Amino acid sequence: MAIFSKSNVPQFSVDVYQNEYLPEGAGEVNAVVTVTATGGGTIGTAVSAPHLYSPGQGPSAAVAVMVDCSGSMDYPPTKMRNARDATAAAIDTLRDGVHFAVIGGTHVAKEVYPGGGSLAVADATTRAQAKQALRSLSAGGGTAIGTWLKLADRLLSSADVAIRHGILLTDGRNEHESPQDLKAALDACAGRFTCDARGVGTDWEVKEVTGIASALLGTADIVADPAGLAADFTQMMETAMGKEVADVSLRLWTPVGTTVRFVKQVAPTVENLTGRRTEAGPRAGDYPLGSWGDESRDYHVCVEVPPANIGQEMLAARISLVIPQPDGSVQNLGAQGLVRAVWTDDMVASTSISPQVAHYTGQAELAQVIQQGLDLRKSGDMDGATAKLGRAVQLASASGNADTAKLLAKVVDVVDAATGTVRLKAKVEEADEMTLETRSTKTVRVKK
């Protein structure tokens, strides 16, 4: 384990869990990498940009809250009221000195507060003004989420801050722009700010909301009952206020002849990072990990190495953590982990699977079979859906993922969890199905 420590900087550590032993002729190396950040104060880019930090207040930050104001937010009318109350609760949770704005989203994006293309700075006065401005929010118009994100990006980039974060609430489908327009907006915003996305009620598209959070390295969830919005917004904002370092990347160096098969986040949620690699010099690539507070996450790294003879060993990959700087240089966070390959004729050593790798391989499959099962159910293939969701029940039970098991039990009747024997329920509440789909990528940590 390597640890990075400096006064007022979080300690980042990297732990690697793997079975390094391979049989003769084998070349696939798997490792689970645990990245942990602890003990933050004034953090992260502070080392290279001290002006971005307020003494005793944590890093400087800017937050944009995007509230759906399309016509459907009036059905029922409590939805709009709950959204206003939730945004007010989020504003109350802002730390003094944090830059913020509220955006009203329809088929166009409107600055609700402070207006004039700028951000307000949180204090007692601006919080009160913002909550007063929320009273003007009313429902009417369509939905074009890409325009909301582009306005959020413009506002957030106007502040010289360390952390930029968005919170997005929608209750409907993105019907007033093309999927290509939304994708273009997400591509333009990726790496510029992180964003948590929430769907309220049951008339929105799960893959749209989870896709927004995935592209912008945030969280996605359903708030089926609008009455739960205030608690959810408060908790989201508290988490955002706890972020201390932005734009961390996992740097993966591999030797000549080695191929990176994949890099996936596997806890707290499954997120495939393989396609997000940016080259970082000879045989090295960076994978974006987003913003960090005091927390720990797990990543599954798989590389293909050239097969070797019994008794040989090699370094299969070197993992480090960096923060890219505007001038093209990087700040190295000092934590490092090594992935090794050792060829042996000891059958017991070479055939045992690391418990961490086995666990997260199962969790990634669990997320996949839930998605496949729900898609098959929607398309009318009930036998296929039963098989996939039965496998999901089996995996959830075996890995101790009790939360996912509970959600599955609302969609299928479980006959035998151990064998994955289930029956599809004849009637499923839409909110239950959407909750299962939205939370399908949430994982449980491996039991140490």
C-alpha positions in Angstrom: 0.0 0.0 0.0 1.3 3.5 -0.8 0.0 6.6 1.0 0.3 10.2 0.0 0.4 12.6 3.0 1.0 16.3 3.3 -0.4 18.8 5.8 -3.9 19.8 4.9 -4.0 17.4 2.0 -6.0 14.2 2.0 -4.2 10.9 2.3 -4.8 8.8 -0.8 -4.0 5.2 -0.6 -4.1 2.3 -3.1 -4.5 -1.3 -2.2 -4.3 -4.1 -4.8 -6.0 -7.5 -4.4 -5.2 -10.2 -6.9 -4.0 -13.7 -7.4 -0.8 -13.1 -9.3 -0.2 -16.8 -10.0 -0.9 -18.0 -13.6 -0.6 -21.4 -15.2 1.8 -21.9 -18.1 0.5 -20.3 -21.3 -2.0 -18.0 -19.5 -2.0 -14.3 -19.9 -5.1 -12.7 -18.3 -4.3 -10.8 -15.1 -7.2 -9.5 -12.9 -6.9 -7.2 -9.9 -9.3 -5.2 -7.7 -7.8 -1.8 -6.8 -9.2 -0.1 -3.7 -8.6 3.7 -3.7 -9.2 5.5 -0.4 -9.1 9.2 0.5 -9.0 10.2 4.2 -8.3 13.1 6.4 -9.1 16.0 4.1 -8.9 19.7 5.2 -8.0 22.1 2.4 -7.4 19.7 -0.3 -6.4 18.5 -3.7 -5.5 21.2 -6.2 -4.7 23.4 -3.1 -1.2 22.1 -3.5 -0.9 23.8 -6.8 -3.6 26.4 -6.5 -3.8 27.7 -2.9 -6.0 30.7 -4.0 -8.9 28.2 -4.7 -9.3 27.5 -1.0 -10.9 29.4 1.8 -9.3 29.0 5.2 -11.2 26.6 7.5 -14.0 26.3 4.9 -12.8 23.5 2.7 -12.2 23.9 -1.0 -14.0 26.6 -3.0 -16.9 25.2 -4.9 -19.7 26.1 -7.4 -23.0 24.4 -7.6 -25.8 24.7 -10.2 -29.2 23.3 -9.4 -31.3 22.4 -12.5 -35.1 22.1 -11.8 -37.5 20.7 -14.3 -40.3 23.2 -14.9 -41.9 21.5 -17.9 -45.7 21.2 -18.0 -45.8 17.8 -16.5 -44.4 19.1 -13.2 -48.0 20.3 -12.6 -49.4 16.7 -12.5 -49.9 16.4 -9.6 -49.4 20.1 -8.5 -47.6 18.8 -5.3 -44.7 17.8 -7.6 -43.7 21.4 -8.4 -44.2 22.4 -4.8 -42.0 19.6 -3.6 -39.3 20.5 -6.2 -39.3 24.1 -4.9 -39.1 22.9 -1.3 -36.3 20.5 -2.2 -34.3 23.2 -3.9 -34.8 25.5 -0.9 -33.5 22.7 1.3 -30.5 22.2 -0.9 -29.7 26.0 -0.8 -29.9 25.9 3.0 -27.2 23.2 2.9 -24.7 25.3 1.0 -21.6 26.2 2.8 -20.9 30.0 3.2 -18.8 31.2 0.4 -19.9 28.5 -2.2 -20.9 30.0 -5.6 -24.3 28.8 -6.8 -27.1 29.3 -9.3 -30.6 27.9 -9.8 -31.7 27.0 -13.4 -35.3 26.4 -14.5 -35.5 23.8 -17.2 -38.1 23.5 -20.0 -37.4 23.3 -23.8 -35.1 26.2 -22.9 -33.0 26.9 -19.9 -33.7 29.9 -17.7 -31.6 31.6 -15.0 -33.9 31.7 -12.0 -31.2 33.0 -9.6 -29.1 35.1 -9.5 -29.5 35.9 -13.2 -27.3 38.0 -15.5 -25.0 35.1 -16.4 -23.4 35.0 -13.0 -23.3 33.0 -9.8 -24.3 34.1 -6.3 -22.0 33.6 -3.3 -23.8 31.7 -0.5 -24.5 33.7 2.7 -27.6 34.4 4.8 -28.8 37.2 2.3 -28.3 35.3 -1.0 -29.9 32.2 0.5 -33.0 34.1 1.4 -33.0 35.9 -2.0 -32.7 32.5 -3.8 -35.5 31.0 -1.9 -37.7 34.0 -2.7 -36.8 33.6 -6.4 -37.9 29.9 -6.2 -41.5 31.1 -5.6 -41.6 32.2 -9.3 -41.0 28.7 -10.5 -44.1 27.4 -12.4 -44.7 24.5 -14.7 -45.1 25.0 -18.5 -43.2 24.0 -21.6 -41.3 21.0 -22.8 -38.0 19.2 -21.9 -34.6 19.7 -23.5 -32.1 18.7 -20.9 -29.0 19.4 -23.0 -29.9 23.1 -22.9 -30.0 23.0 -19.1 -26.6 21.3 -18.9 -25.0 23.8 -21.3 -26.3 26.7 -19.2 -25.0 25.1 -16.0 -21.6 24.6 -17.7 -21.4 28.3 -18.7 -22.4 29.5 -15.2 -20.1 27.0 -13.3 -17.1 27.8 -15.5 -17.4 31.5 -14.7 -16.1 30.9 -11.2 -12.4 30.2 -10.4 -13.1 27.3 -8.0 -11.8 23.9 -7.2 -15.1 21.9 -7.3 -17.9 22.3 -9.9 -21.0 20.3 -9.4 -24.5 20.1 -10.8 -27.8 18.7 -9.4 -30.4 17.9 -12.0 -34.1 17.0 -11.4 -36.5 15.8 -14.1 -39.9 14.2 -14.2 -40.2 13.5 -17.9 -38.6 12.3 -21.1 -36.2 14.5 -23.0 -38.8 15.0 -25.8 -37.8 18.4 -27.2 -34.3 17.7 -28.4 -32.8 14.8 -30.2 -30.7 12.1 -28.4 -27.8 13.4 -30.4 -28.2 16.9 -29.0 -28.2 15.5 -25.4 -25.2 13.4 -26.1 -23.4 16.4 -27.6 -24.2 18.5 -24.5 -22.9 15.6 -22.2 -19.7 15.3 -24.3 -19.1 19.0 -24.0 -19.7 19.0 -20.2 -17.8 15.8 -19.4 -14.7 16.6 -17.3 -15.9 20.1 -16.6 -18.3 19.4 -13.8 -19.8 16.4 -12.0 -23.6 16.0 -11.9 -26.1 14.0 -9.8 -29.3 13.3 -11.6 -32.7 12.4 -10.1 -36.0 11.3 -11.7 -39.1 12.2 -9.8 -42.3 10.2 -10.2 -42.5 7.5 -12.9 -42.8 9.3 -16.3 -39.1 9.7 -17.0 -36.7 7.5 -18.9 -34.3 5.5 -16.6 -31.6 5.2 -19.3 -31.6 9.0 -19.9 -31.2 9.9 -16.2 -28.6 7.2 -15.5 -26.8 8.1 -18.8 -26.5 11.8 -17.6 -25.1 10.7 -14.2 -22.7 8.2 -15.8 -21.4 10.7 -18.4 -20.8 13.3 -15.7 -19.5 10.9 -13.0 -22.3 11.6 -10.6 -25.0 9.5 -9.0 -28.5 8.7 -10.3 -31.6 7.7 -8.4 -35.4 7.6 -8.4 -37.6 9.7 -6.0 -40.9 7.9 -6.8 -42.8 10.0 -4.2 -42.2 13.7 -4.6 -42.5 14.1 -0.8 -39.1 12.5 -0.6 -37.3 15.2 -2.6 -36.3 17.6 0.2 -34.5 14.8 2.1 -32.8 13.6 -1.1 -31.7 17.1 -2.2 -30.3 17.8 1.3 -28.3 14.6 1.3 -27.0 15.2 -2.3 -25.9 18.7 -1.4 -24.2 17.6 1.9 -22.3 15.0 -0.2 -21.3 17.7 -2.7 -20.2 20.0 0.1 -18.0 17.1 1.4 -16.0 16.9 -1.9 -12.5 18.1 -1.4 -10.5 17.3 -4.6 -11.7 17.4 -8.2 -10.6 15.7 -11.4 -8.7 12.7 -9.9 -7.5 10.2 -12.5 -6.3 6.7 -12.2 -3.1 6.4 -14.3 -2.4 2.9 -15.6 1.1 2.1 -17.0 1.6 -1.3 -18.7 4.8 -2.8 -20.2 5.4 -3.5 -23.9 3.2 -6.2 -25.3 0.4 -5.8 -22.7 -3.2 -5.0 -23.6 -5.7 -3.3 -21.2 -8.8 -5.4 -21.5 -10.9 -3.1 -19.2 -11.0 -0.7 -16.3 -14.3 -0.6 -14.3 -15.4 1.0 -11.2 -17.1 -1.8 -9.2 -18.0 -0.1 -5.9 -20.1 1.7 -4.8 -21.6 1.3 -8.3 -20.6 -0.4 -11.6 -19.3 2.0 -14.1 -17.2 1.0 -17.2 -14.3 3.5 -17.6 -12.5 1.6 -20.4 -13.7 3.9 -23.2 -12.8 7.1 -21.2 -9.0 6.6 -21.3 -6.9 9.5 -22.4 -3.3 8.8 -23.4 -0.7 9.9 -20.9 2.7 9.3 -22.5 4.3 6.0 -23.6 2.2 3.0 -22.5 0.2 5.0 -19.9 -3.4 6.1 -19.9 -5.6 8.1 -17.5 -9.1 7.1 -16.4 -11.3 9.8 -14.8 -12.5 9.2 -11.3 -14.3 12.5 -10.6 -14.5 14.4 -7.3 -13.5 12.9 -4.0 -14.3 13.6 -0.3 -13.4 11.2 2.5 -14.4 7.9 0.8 -13.3 4.6 -0.7 -14.1 3.1 -4.1 -13.1 -0.2 -5.8 -11.9 -0.7 -9.4 -11.5 -3.9 -11.4 -8.5 -3.8 -13.8 -8.0 -6.6 -16.3 -4.8 -6.8 -18.5 -3.6 -9.3 -21.1 0.2 -10.0 -20.8 2.4 -12.1 -23.1 2.4 -15.7 -21.8 5.7 -16.8 -20.2 7.4 -19.9 -18.9 7.1 -21.5 -15.4 9.1 -19.5 -12.8 9.0 -16.2 -14.7 7.4 -13.1 -13.2 6.7 -9.6 -14.5 5.1 -6.3 -13.5 1.7 -6.4 -15.4 0.6 -2.9 -14.5 1.5 0.1 -12.3 -1.3 2.2 -10.9 -1.0 5.7 -9.6 -3.3 8.7 -8.9 -2.9 12.0 -10.6 -4.7 15.4 -11.0 -4.2 16.9 -14.5 -3.3 20.6 -14.4 -4.4 23.3 -16.9 -0.8 23.6 -18.2 -0.8 20.0 -19.3 1.3 18.8 -16.3 0.0 16.6 -13.5 0.0 16.7 -9.8 0.9 13.2 -8.6 -0.9 12.1 -5.4 1.9 9.7 -4.5 -0.2 6.6 -4.0 0.8 3.6 -6.1 -0.1 0.0 -6.5 1.5 -2.8 -8.5 -0.2 -5.6 -10.4 2.0 -8.7 -10.9 2.1 -11.9 -12.9 3.9 -15.0 -11.8 3.9 -18.2 -13.8 3.7 -21.4 -11.8 3.1 -25.2 -12.1 1.4 -25.2 -8.7 -2.2 -26.0 -9.7 -3.7 -24.9 -6.4 -2.0 -21.5 -6.6 -2.8 -20.8 -10.2 -6.5 -21.9 -10.1 -7.6 -20.0 -7.0 -9.4 -16.8 -7.7 -8.9 -13.7 -5.6 -12.1 -13.3 -3.4 -12.3 -9.6 -4.3 -12.1 -10.4 -8.1 -14.6 -13.2 -7.8 -17.0 -11.0 -5.7 -16.9 -8.0 -8.1 -17.1 -10.2 -11.2 -20.4 -11.4 -9.7 -21.6 -7.8 -8.9 -20.9 -6.7 -12.5 -22.8 -9.7 -13.8 -25.7 -8.9 -11.4 -26.0 -5.4 -12.8 -25.9 -6.7 -16.3 -28.5 -9.5 -15.9 -31.0 -7.1 -14.2 -30.8 -4.7 -17.1 -31.2 -7.6 -19.6 -34.0 -9.2 -17.7 -36.0 -5.9 -17.5 -35.4 -5.2 -21.2 -36.6 -8.7 -22.1 -39.7 -8.2 -19.8 -40.5 -5.0 -21.6 -40.2 -6.6 -25.0 -42.5 -9.5 -24.0 -39.9 -12.3 -23.8 -41.2 -13.6 -20.4 -39.1 -16.8 -20.5 -35.9 -14.9 -21.2 -36.8 -12.3 -18.5 -37.4 -15.1 -16.0 -34.0 -16.7 -16.7 -32.1 -13.4 -16.4 -33.9 -12.2 -13.3 -33.6 -15.6 -11.7 -29.8 -15.4 -12.2 -29.9 -11.9 -10.6 -31.7 -13.3 -7.5 -29.1 -16.0 -7.3 -26.2 -13.6 -7.5 -27.7 -11.1 -5.1 -28.3 -13.8 -2.6 -24.8 -15.3 -2.9 -23.0 -12.0 -2.6 -25.2 -10.7 0.3 -26.5 -7.7 -1.7 -29.7 -7.5 0.4 -30.8 -4.1 -1.0 -30.9 -5.4 -4.6 -32.5 -8.7 -3.4 -35.3 -6.7 -1.8 -35.9 -4.7 -5.1 -35.9 -7.9 -7.1 -38.5 -9.4 -4.8 -40.9 -6.7 -5.9 -40.6 -7.8 -9.5 -40.4 -11.6 -9.2 -41.7 -14.2 -6.7 -38.6 -16.0 -5.4 -39.1 -19.7 -5.2 -35.5 -20.6 -4.3 -32.9 -17.9 -4.1 -29.9 -20.3 -4.0 -30.8 -21.8 -7.4 -32.3 -18.7 -8.9 -35.7 -20.2 -9.3 -38.3 -17.4 -9.7 -41.7 -16.5 -11.3 -42.4 -13.1 -12.8 -45.1 -11.3 -10.9 -48.2 -10.7 -12.9 -48.5 -7.1 -11.8 -45.6 -4.9 -10.9 -45.8 -1.3 -9.8 -44.0 0.9 -12.3 -42.1 2.6 -9.5 -40.7 -0.7 -8.3 -39.5 -1.7 -11.7 -37.9 1.7 -12.3 -36.3 1.6 -8.9 -34.7 -1.8 -9.7 -33.5 -0.6 -13.0 -32.1 2.7 -11.7 -30.3 1.1 -8.7 -29.2 -2.1 -10.6 -25.6 -0.9 -10.7 -25.3 -0.4 -6.9 -22.9 -2.9 -5.4 -22.0 -4.2 -2.0 -18.3 -4.1 -0.9 -16.5 -7.5 -0.6 -16.5 -8.8 2.9 -12.9 -8.4 4.1 
